[in-house]
Amino acid sequence: MGASAGGLAAFSELLYHLSGDTGKAFVLVQHLDPGQTSLLSELLARTTQIPVHTAADEEVAAANHAYVIPPNI
C-alpha cells in the first residue's frame, strides 16, 4: 500500500482494524525525501496488534507482520 507523506492517518486506521491473524503480510510505502528520517514503523506499531518493522534488504515477508519501506530505497 502506498501513501504520500500525509498518509500516517490512513495507514494507522487500516492497521488498527486488522486482526492479529490475517495470514497476510503488509508492505507500506510512504513518499518521503530520501534524506528524511522516518518514524513510521514506530508510530504504526502503537496502533496495531501485528508487529511493524522497517523492511531490510532481502528480508522475507512473514504473515501477520507489516513492513515499512525505508525512505532511501
N, C-alpha and C positions, 0 to 999 in steps of 0.2 A: 504494500500500500504506500502511496506517496502523498506528500503534502508540502505546501510552501512553509516558510519559516513560521507562519502563524498557525500551523496545524496541530500544535500541542493539545488544544481542547478537543479536537476531533479524535486524535489518537487516544487520548485519555478516556473519552466517552466510550469508544469501541472496546478498549481493553477492560474497562470497568464492568461491562456487561457480559464478558466472556466467562464461561465456567472454567474451572481449573483443569478440565479433562475434555478438551475439544478433539484431541487426537491430531491436531494440526500445528504446524509451525507458522509463525507470522513474521514477515520481514517488513520493517518500516523504514521508509526513505524520506528524509526531510531535506528540502533545498536550503542549504546554508553555505556561507562563504567558506572555502576550504581552509582558511586560516583561523576560523572561529572555533572556539572550544564548545563542545556540546554537552549539556547535562541531561539530554533527552532520556537516556536509559534510566538514570537515577530518578527523574521526575515521574516517568511512566511506571516504574516499579512500585511506586506508592499507591497506584490506582488499580492494581490487578492482583489476582491470585497466582498468575503464572510468572515464572522467572523472566526478567527482561535483561538482556545482555547487549553490549556493543559487539557487533559482529567482528570476527577476526578472519584474516586470510585463510582460506581453505578449511574453515570451520564447517562441520556438517550440522545442518539444522536438525534439531530434535523436536519431536511432537511436544505440545503443551509448553512451548517456550516462544518468546518474542525476541527478535533480533533487530537492533537499530544499526543501520549502515552509518559508519563514521563520516563526518563532513569532508574528509580529504580523499575519499575514494572516487 
